[in-house]
Amino acid sequence: MTRYAKSGDLNIAYQVVGDGPFDLVFAPGWVSNIEYSWEEPSIRRFLEGLASFSRLILFDKRGTGLSDRVSDDKLPTLEQRMDDVRAVMDAAGSKRAAVFGASEGSVMSILFAAAFPQRTLALVVYGGFAKRTWSEDYPWAPKAEERQKFFEAIEQGWGGVVDLATLAPSVADDPRFQDRWATYLRRSASPRAALALAKMNTRFDVRGVLPAVHVPTLVLHRVGDQDVNVAEGRYIAEHIPGAKFVELSGVDHLYYAGDVDELLGEVEEFLTGVRHGAHHERVLATVLFTDIVDSSKKGAEIGDRRWRDLLDDHNVLLRREIQRFGGREIKTTGDGFLVTFDGPARAVRCALASCNNVQKLGIEIRAGLHTGECEMIGDDVGGVAVNIAARVLDEAKASEVLVSGTVRDLVAGSGLRFDSRGKHELKGVPGEWELLAAQSA
């Protein structure tokens, strides 16, 4: 549940999740939205990981997300943002907490740990920087012209996929991640606010504060980070007395992209002394992905309100079919569903019925299915089989239920018919895969 803490005249949105033995305040980067974070599967998994070993306190910094907005000529100082953290901690009943800052959030977290050691159990920095612009004595940061290009990208592209190729190269070509990233940005800040905050962040320089941090500190940085050079993480660790530095594998700057388990494991071990790791149940399942064909175009044609109503009708209809055929809804993907079934024939029939029935709403959907071993991660699902099903969906046409050859082989004798669509190379999946369009008996 989202609540509000009063910080001066402003209201700061916060949440408390989990009931672990110590408090952990997570300070996000540039912009955020604590409610949409739980709708974004990758962020939700990361936050659930933190909440599994702590009492997790989340907040939207002033000017972003669900917190009060600020005028562009009165942008928040680092001191004001520290006041916001204290206000949130007070409202949450937290006298002392570990503070975890990611990206731009690391700057405020470093300053908070130095200024309020009596309220800081420990400091964790991920993808952090001490200074955001280049200088001879800090040569890893972007130069002024590079930052200007970023500002222009915000002005010209807000509402779309801004800077994802730099922030998360491993998923930058994934259409679903692109859509979710664009939605996250829109819900986190307006274009004008995003630009103003980006310019404000460019002025940060906390190099002189680093030696004044005297709490246990862990600095984490992915070695191939394309946005903040790994040398900047090393610099922070070298200048905070006794800090531990860990280089993580990967190229992503976003904390919820790449190997999240590796990141969470390091944080858990540092703060608790134990790393439980990811122990996930593995099961054989048929994975179904659906999405609405030309959803962006349809939404633009009918307007936001009518599109929302249409999407609600679509969700009701698909959920009815999912329940009828014994599927397990894992999550919605904005304009579609991820569902698992313990029987492939039921999965195919659910997809066929759904494709047929949504046409009365004036829309078409498509579906992709694959059967394979999956990792059950709490209420989520992962593994190669999920990735393959998603790539099968990418190849499906309007009102088409496309399945892998594995599904076809497993439903022999079911009465279902299949028309071959030939062999395909699926992005990120080795080899060629025979795909087939399912037909009702």
C-alpha positions as CSV (number, residue, x, y, z in Angstrom):
1,M,0.0,0.0,0.0
2,T,1.3,3.4,-0.9
3,R,1.3,6.0,1.9
4,Y,2.6,9.6,2.2
5,A,5.2,11.1,4.5
6,K,5.3,14.9,5.0
7,S,8.6,16.5,4.2
8,G,8.3,20.2,4.7
9,D,5.4,21.3,2.5
10,L,5.6,18.3,0.2
11,N,4.2,14.7,0.3
12,I,6.6,11.9,-0.4
13,A,5.1,8.6,-1.5
14,Y,6.4,5.5,0.1
15,Q,5.7,1.8,0.7
16,V,6.9,-0.8,3.3
17,V,7.2,-4.4,2.1
18,G,8.4,-7.5,3.9
19,D,9.0,-8.2,7.6
20,G,12.8,-8.9,7.8
21,P,15.0,-8.3,10.8
22,F,16.3,-5.0,9.6
23,D,15.1,-2.0,7.6
24,L,16.4,-1.4,4.1
25,V,15.7,1.9,2.2
26,F,16.0,1.6,-1.5
27,A,16.8,4.9,-3.3
28,P,16.1,4.5,-7.1
29,G,17.8,6.4,-9.9
30,W,16.8,9.3,-12.0
31,V,13.0,8.8,-12.0
32,S,10.7,6.2,-10.5
33,N,7.1,5.1,-9.8
34,I,6.7,2.8,-6.8
35,E,3.3,1.5,-7.9
36,Y,4.2,0.8,-11.5
37,S,7.4,-0.9,-10.3
38,W,5.3,-3.8,-9.1
39,E,3.6,-4.1,-12.5
40,E,7.0,-4.3,-14.3
41,P,7.9,-8.0,-13.9
42,S,11.7,-7.4,-13.8
43,I,11.5,-4.7,-11.1
44,R,9.0,-6.7,-9.1
45,R,11.3,-9.7,-9.0
46,F,14.2,-7.5,-7.8
47,L,12.1,-5.8,-5.1
48,E,10.7,-9.2,-3.9
49,G,14.3,-10.4,-3.6
50,L,15.2,-7.4,-1.4
51,A,12.1,-7.9,0.7
52,S,12.8,-11.6,1.2
53,F,15.6,-10.7,3.7
54,S,14.6,-7.2,4.9
55,R,11.8,-4.8,5.8
56,L,12.0,-2.9,2.6
57,I,11.2,0.8,2.4
58,L,10.5,2.2,-1.1
59,F,9.9,5.8,-2.0
60,D,9.5,8.2,-5.0
61,K,11.8,11.1,-4.7
62,R,10.2,14.5,-4.8
63,G,9.4,15.5,-8.3
64,T,8.9,11.9,-9.6
65,G,6.3,9.2,-9.5
66,L,3.6,9.5,-6.9
67,S,5.3,12.2,-4.9
68,D,4.5,15.9,-5.1
69,R,5.9,17.7,-8.2
70,V,8.3,20.6,-7.9
71,S,8.7,23.6,-10.2
72,D,11.6,23.5,-12.6
73,D,13.1,26.6,-11.1
74,K,13.1,25.0,-7.6
75,L,14.6,21.6,-8.2
76,P,15.4,19.6,-5.1
77,T,18.8,19.8,-3.6
78,L,20.6,16.7,-2.2
79,E,19.9,18.1,1.3
80,Q,16.2,18.2,0.6
81,R,16.2,14.7,-0.7
82,M,18.0,13.5,2.4
83,D,15.2,15.3,4.4
84,D,12.7,13.2,2.3
85,V,14.5,10.0,3.3
86,R,14.4,10.9,7.0
87,A,10.7,11.8,6.7
88,V,9.9,8.5,5.0
89,M,11.9,6.6,7.7
90,D,10.1,8.4,10.5
91,A,6.7,7.7,8.9
92,A,7.6,4.1,8.5
93,G,8.8,3.8,12.1
94,S,12.4,3.2,11.1
95,K,15.1,4.5,13.5
96,R,18.0,3.0,11.6
97,A,18.3,1.4,8.2
98,A,20.6,0.1,5.6
99,V,20.5,2.4,2.5
100,F,20.8,1.1,-1.0
101,G,21.3,3.6,-3.8
102,A,21.2,2.7,-7.4
103,S,22.6,4.9,-10.2
104,E,21.7,8.6,-9.4
105,G,20.2,7.4,-6.1
106,S,23.7,6.4,-5.0
107,V,24.7,10.1,-4.8
108,M,22.1,10.9,-2.3
109,S,22.7,7.7,-0.4
110,I,26.4,8.4,0.0
111,L,25.7,11.9,1.3
112,F,23.0,10.5,3.7
113,A,25.4,7.8,5.1
114,A,28.0,10.5,5.7
115,A,25.7,13.0,7.2
116,F,23.5,10.6,9.3
117,P,25.7,7.7,10.4
118,Q,23.5,7.3,13.5
119,R,20.6,6.4,11.2
120,T,22.6,4.3,8.7
121,L,23.3,0.6,9.4
122,A,25.2,0.1,6.1
123,L,25.5,1.6,2.6
124,V,25.1,-0.3,-0.7
125,V,25.9,1.5,-3.9
126,Y,25.1,0.0,-7.3
127,G,26.1,1.6,-10.7
128,G,27.1,4.7,-8.8
129,F,29.1,7.7,-9.7
130,A,30.7,10.5,-7.7
131,K,30.5,13.1,-10.4
132,R,28.4,13.2,-13.6
133,T,30.6,15.3,-15.9
134,W,34.1,14.8,-17.2
135,S,37.1,16.5,-15.8
136,E,40.8,15.7,-16.0
137,D,40.8,14.3,-12.5
138,Y,37.6,12.3,-13.2
139,P,38.0,11.2,-16.8
140,W,35.4,8.4,-16.9
141,A,32.2,10.6,-16.8
142,P,30.5,11.8,-19.9
143,K,31.6,15.1,-21.5
144,A,29.3,18.1,-21.8
145,E,28.4,17.3,-25.4
146,E,27.5,13.7,-24.5
147,R,25.2,14.9,-21.8
148,Q,23.7,17.4,-24.3
149,K,22.8,14.5,-26.6
150,F,21.1,12.8,-23.7
151,F,19.1,16.0,-23.0
152,E,18.0,16.1,-26.6
153,A,17.0,12.5,-26.6
154,I,14.7,13.3,-23.6
155,E,13.2,16.3,-25.4
156,Q,12.6,14.5,-28.7
157,G,11.8,11.0,-27.5
158,W,10.0,11.1,-24.1
159,G,7.2,8.6,-24.1
160,G,9.3,6.2,-26.2
161,V,12.4,4.1,-25.7
162,V,14.8,6.7,-24.3
163,D,18.4,5.6,-24.0
164,L,17.6,1.9,-23.5
165,A,20.4,0.7,-25.7
166,T,22.8,2.3,-23.3
167,L,21.0,1.5,-20.0
168,A,20.2,-2.1,-20.8
169,P,21.8,-3.4,-23.9
170,S,20.9,-7.1,-23.2
171,V,17.1,-6.4,-23.5
172,A,17.2,-3.3,-25.7
173,D,15.8,-5.2,-28.7
174,D,13.0,-6.9,-26.7
175,P,9.7,-5.3,-27.8
176,R,8.0,-6.1,-24.5
177,F,10.8,-4.6,-22.4
178,Q,10.8,-1.6,-24.7
179,D,7.1,-1.1,-24.1
180,R,7.4,-1.5,-20.3
181,W,10.4,0.9,-20.2
182,A,8.6,3.6,-22.1
183,T,5.6,3.1,-19.8
184,Y,7.8,3.3,-16.7
185,L,9.3,6.6,-17.9
186,R,5.9,8.2,-18.7
187,R,4.5,7.2,-15.3
188,S,7.6,8.4,-13.5
189,A,7.8,12.0,-14.8
190,S,6.6,14.4,-17.4
191,P,9.0,15.3,-20.3
192,R,9.8,18.7,-18.8
193,A,10.4,17.3,-15.3
194,A,12.5,14.5,-16.6
195,L,14.7,16.9,-18.5
196,A,15.0,19.3,-15.6
197,L,16.0,16.4,-13.2
198,A,18.5,15.1,-15.7
199,K,20.2,18.5,-15.9
200,M,20.2,18.8,-12.1
201,N,21.8,15.3,-11.8
202,T,24.6,16.5,-14.1
203,R,25.7,19.0,-11.5
204,F,26.3,16.4,-8.8
205,D,29.8,16.0,-7.3
206,V,30.2,14.2,-4.0
207,R,33.9,13.3,-4.3
208,G,34.7,15.3,-1.3
209,V,32.2,13.5,0.8
210,L,33.5,9.9,0.2
211,P,36.2,9.9,2.9
212,A,33.5,11.0,5.5
213,V,31.5,7.8,5.0
214,H,32.1,5.7,8.1
215,V,29.5,2.9,7.9
216,P,30.0,-0.6,6.3
217,T,29.9,0.0,2.6
218,L,29.5,-2.3,-0.4
219,V,30.0,-0.9,-3.9
220,L,28.7,-3.0,-6.8
221,H,29.2,-2.3,-10.5
222,R,28.8,-4.3,-13.7
223,V,32.0,-4.5,-15.5
224,G,30.5,-3.7,-18.9
225,D,28.1,-0.9,-17.8
226,Q,27.5,1.3,-20.8
227,D,26.2,4.3,-18.9
228,V,28.5,4.6,-15.9
229,N,32.0,3.3,-16.3
230,V,33.1,0.6,-13.9
231,A,36.1,2.8,-13.0
232,E,33.7,5.1,-11.3
233,G,32.6,2.3,-9.0
234,R,36.2,1.6,-8.2
235,Y,36.8,5.2,-7.5
236,I,34.0,5.3,-5.0
237,A,35.2,2.2,-3.2
238,E,38.8,3.4,-3.1
239,H,37.8,6.7,-1.4
240,I,35.3,5.3,1.2
241,P,37.3,3.9,4.1
242,G,37.0,0.1,4.3
243,A,34.5,-0.2,1.4
244,K,34.2,-3.5,-0.3
245,F,34.1,-3.4,-4.1
246,V,32.6,-6.2,-6.2
247,E,32.6,-6.3,-10.0
248,L,29.5,-8.0,-11.4
249,S,29.3,-9.6,-14.8
250,G,27.2,-8.0,-17.5
251,V,26.7,-4.8,-19.6
252,D,23.4,-3.4,-18.1
253,H,23.2,-0.3,-16.0
254,L,19.6,-0.9,-15.0
255,Y,19.6,-2.9,-11.7
256,Y,16.7,-5.1,-12.8
257,A,18.2,-6.2,-16.1
258,G,20.9,-8.8,-16.6
259,D,21.8,-11.2,-13.8
260,V,19.6,-10.0,-11.0
261,D,20.3,-13.0,-8.9
262,E,24.0,-12.2,-8.8
263,L,23.3,-8.7,-7.7
264,L,20.8,-9.7,-5.0
265,G,23.1,-12.4,-3.7
266,E,25.9,-9.9,-3.1
267,V,23.6,-7.5,-1.3
268,E,22.0,-10.2,0.8
269,E,25.4,-11.7,1.8
270,F,26.8,-8.3,2.7
271,L,23.8,-7.2,4.8
272,T,23.0,-10.6,6.5
273,G,26.2,-12.7,6.2
274,V,24.3,-15.4,4.3
275,R,23.5,-15.9,0.6
276,H,20.5,-18.1,0.1
277,G,20.7,-17.9,-3.6
278,A,17.9,-18.7,-6.0
279,H,16.4,-22.1,-5.4
280,H,13.6,-22.4,-7.9
281,E,11.3,-25.3,-8.6
282,R,11.6,-26.7,-12.1
283,V,8.6,-28.1,-13.9
284,L,7.5,-29.1,-17.4
285,A,4.9,-26.7,-18.6
286,T,3.3,-25.3,-21.8
287,V,3.9,-21.6,-21.9
288,L,1.4,-19.3,-23.7
289,F,2.0,-15.7,-24.7
290,T,-0.7,-13.6,-26.3
291,D,-0.8,-10.0,-27.4
292,I,-3.2,-7.6,-29.2
293,V,-2.3,-7.0,-32.8
294,D,-1.5,-3.3,-33.6
295,S,-2.4,-2.3,-30.0
296,S,-0.6,1.1,-30.2
297,K,-2.3,2.0,-33.4
298,K,-5.7,0.9,-32.1
299,G,-5.2,2.9,-28.9
300,A,-4.3,6.0,-30.8
301,E,-7.4,5.7,-33.0
302,I,-10.0,5.4,-30.2
303,G,-8.4,7.4,-27.4
304,D,-7.1,6.5,-24.0
305,R,-10.4,6.1,-22.2
306,R,-12.0,3.8,-24.8
307,W,-8.8,1.9,-25.1
308,R,-8.8,1.3,-21.4
309,D,-12.3,0.0,-21.5
310,L,-11.5,-2.2,-24.5
311,L,-8.4,-3.6,-22.7
312,D,-10.5,-4.4,-19.7
313,D,-13.1,-6.3,-21.8
314,H,-10.2,-8.2,-23.5
315,N,-8.7,-9.1,-20.1
316,V,-12.1,-10.4,-18.8
317,L,-12.6,-12.5,-21.9
318,L,-9.1,-14.1,-21.9
319,R,-9.3,-14.8,-18.1
320,R,-12.5,-16.6,-18.7
321,E,-10.9,-18.9,-21.3
322,I,-7.8,-19.3,-19.1
323,Q,-9.9,-20.5,-16.2
324,R,-12.0,-22.8,-18.5
325,F,-9.0,-24.6,-19.8
326,G,-7.2,-24.8,-16.5
327,G,-4.4,-22.4,-17.1
328,R,-2.4,-20.5,-14.6
329,E,-2.2,-16.7,-15.2
330,I,1.4,-15.6,-14.5
331,K,1.0,-11.9,-15.4
332,T,-0.3,-9.5,-17.9
333,T,2.1,-7.9,-20.3
334,G,0.2,-4.6,-21.0
335,D,-1.8,-5.8,-23.9
336,G,-1.4,-9.6,-23.5
337,F,-1.0,-12.5,-21.1
338,L,1.7,-14.9,-20.0
339,V,0.0,-18.2,-18.9
340,T,1.2,-21.7,-18.1
341,F,-0.6,-25.0,-18.5
342,D,0.2,-28.5,-17.4
343,G,-1.2,-29.9,-20.6
344,P,-0.3,-28.7,-24.1
345,A,-3.6,-29.6,-25.7
346,R,-5.5,-27.5,-23.3
347,A,-3.1,-24.6,-23.9
348,V,-3.6,-24.7,-27.6
349,R,-7.4,-24.9,-27.3
350,C,-7.4,-22.0,-24.9
351,A,-5.4,-20.0,-27.4
352,L,-7.7,-20.9,-30.3
353,A,-10.8,-20.0,-28.3
354,S,-9.3,-16.7,-27.2
355,C,-8.3,-15.7,-30.7
356,N,-11.8,-16.5,-32.0
357,N,-13.8,-14.8,-29.2
358,V,-11.9,-11.5,-29.0
359,Q,-12.9,-10.7,-32.6
360,K,-16.3,-9.7,-31.4
361,L,-14.6,-6.8,-29.6
362,G,-13.3,-5.5,-32.9
363,I,-9.7,-6.5,-32.2
364,E,-7.4,-9.4,-33.1
365,I,-4.8,-11.2,-30.9
366,R,-2.1,-13.6,-31.7
367,A,-0.6,-16.4,-29.6
368,G,2.7,-18.3,-29.3
369,L,3.2,-21.6,-27.4
370,H,6.1,-23.8,-26.4
371,T,6.5,-26.7,-24.0
372,G,9.6,-27.1,-21.9
373,E,11.2,-27.1,-18.5
374,C,10.4,-23.9,-16.6
375,E,11.7,-22.3,-13.4
376,M,8.9,-21.4,-11.0
377,I,10.1,-18.2,-9.3
378,G,7.5,-17.5,-6.6
379,D,4.5,-16.3,-8.6
380,D,6.6,-15.8,-11.7
381,V,8.1,-18.2,-14.3
382,G,11.4,-18.2,-16.1
383,G,13.8,-20.2,-18.1
384,V,14.6,-21.0,-21.8
385,A,11.0,-22.4,-22.5
386,V,9.6,-19.0,-21.6
387,N,12.0,-17.2,-23.9
388,I,11.2,-19.6,-26.8
389,A,7.4,-19.1,-26.4
390,A,8.0,-15.3,-26.5
391,R,10.0,-15.6,-29.7
392,V,7.3,-17.9,-31.2
393,L,4.8,-15.2,-30.5
394,D,7.0,-12.7,-32.4
395,E,6.5,-14.8,-35.5
396,A,2.7,-15.2,-35.2
397,K,0.3,-13.3,-37.5
398,A,-3.0,-11.8,-36.6
399,S,-5.5,-14.3,-35.2
400,E,-2.9,-17.0,-35.5
401,V,-2.0,-19.6,-32.8
402,L,1.6,-20.5,-33.6
403,V,3.3,-23.4,-31.7
404,S,6.7,-25.0,-31.7
405,G,7.3,-28.5,-33.1
406,T,7.6,-29.7,-29.5
407,V,4.0,-28.8,-28.8
408,R,2.8,-30.5,-32.0
409,D,4.6,-33.7,-31.1
410,L,3.1,-33.7,-27.6
411,V,-0.6,-33.4,-28.6
412,A,-0.6,-36.3,-31.1
413,G,-4.1,-37.9,-31.0
414,S,-5.8,-34.8,-29.6
415,G,-7.7,-34.1,-32.8
416,L,-5.9,-30.7,-33.2
417,R,-4.5,-29.9,-36.7
418,F,-1.4,-28.0,-37.6
419,D,-0.2,-26.3,-40.7
420,S,3.6,-26.0,-41.1
421,R,5.0,-22.5,-41.3
422,G,8.5,-23.8,-42.0
423,K,11.7,-23.5,-40.0
424,H,12.7,-20.2,-38.3
425,E,15.6,-18.8,-36.5
426,L,14.3,-17.4,-33.2
427,K,16.2,-14.5,-31.8
428,G,18.5,-15.4,-29.0
429,V,17.6,-19.1,-29.3
430,P,20.2,-21.5,-30.9
431,G,19.3,-23.5,-34.0
432,E,16.3,-23.6,-36.3
433,W,12.8,-24.2,-35.0
434,E,9.8,-25.7,-36.9
435,L,6.8,-23.6,-36.2
436,L,3.2,-24.6,-37.0
437,A,-0.2,-22.8,-37.0
438,A,-2.8,-24.6,-34.9
439,Q,-6.3,-25.3,-36.3
440,S,-9.4,-26.4,-34.4
441,A,-10.4,-30.0,-35.1
